[in-house]
Amino acid sequence: MPSWKNRWKGCMYLLLKPCKTTAAIEAIPRNRLVLDLDRCEEILKISCTIVANAGIMLIVSDRCEVSIHKDGRLILKTNDTDLAGDQAGRIAGWLEGTEAIQKDRSSGKAGQRSRR
Amino acid sequence: MSKLVCLVSGGIDSPVAAYMMIRRGVEIVAVHMDNRPFTDDKNLEKALHLVRHLQKVTGSPIRTYVVPHGPNHVTFARNCNRHLHCLFCRRMMFRVAERIAEREGAVGILTGESMGQVASQTVQNLTVVTRVAKLPLIRPLIGMDKQDIIGIARKIGTYEISTLPGLCCTIVPKQPSTAAKLTDVTNEEERVDISALVEKSLEGMYVLAPEAL
């Protein structure tokens, strides 16, 4: 089992599926989220290269390039599922429990755990 | 020989439009608006592959401009109405293409637009987009059925290239306007410095000679 699958247990991401063009892989949050992308940028710039922050979408580069949407969806620009899973797990690890997650729409809870 | 600047996206339609006009004796200068980071590298590769293929099948050399368009997307997304994003995008493409046409001595802009195919190609939206241009816009596919366009693309060998994997533009709004009003679009555009965006796009562009493809 790829190491990222262990990391995904209890992680905020649930599903990885190829985009319709098969040029990228999409990770879907387990619960519907609202992200503060400016805060995400602040947090992620420590570990990733910030490519662009368009307000509605933040694009970062780490092991692959990732578009982070306000609703928490990730578009991972690779067709390697293991790499995408690993990258989504890394993003989740950096963001979970931080104030970048403004609202978890399903539970009404904001990020609560301390930042990793 | 008349010269047109042709917007080449990497999709199915624009290479067909270019092919049709080259066959009518028009010289083409290709312009690819590079949407990265809102697409991926494959789209640029596809666009260049298509131009290379068109050169091969027509025997006509094509000079190609690659223009950074990603920073324009960021500016519009941060400052303007999201529903109108595709219109801002298209109007920027025409502004840049006109400047390249001036430089190249081209007399018009050629596109692969076809009525009703996507949100930006309704009658109302095409009208709004057209109003930004001073040069004639040539749209040889405007009334064609998609299947007919695909038929030509298959015949000339561009279909297989256009349908290679490539990430679609990720900054397209979920609910794009299909019936925009010109005043709404121009009012929104006043929120940003359009001239500066055009200049910045032109500063960042690069040109590939036909033999470099």
Interface residues (C-beta under 8 A of the other chain):
Chain A: C19 K20 T21 T22 A23 A24 V51 A52 N53 A54 G55 I56 M57 I59 E65 S67 I75 K77 N79
Chain B: P37 F38 D40 K42 G70 P71 H73 V74 A77 R78 R82 P165 G166 L167 C168 T170 I171
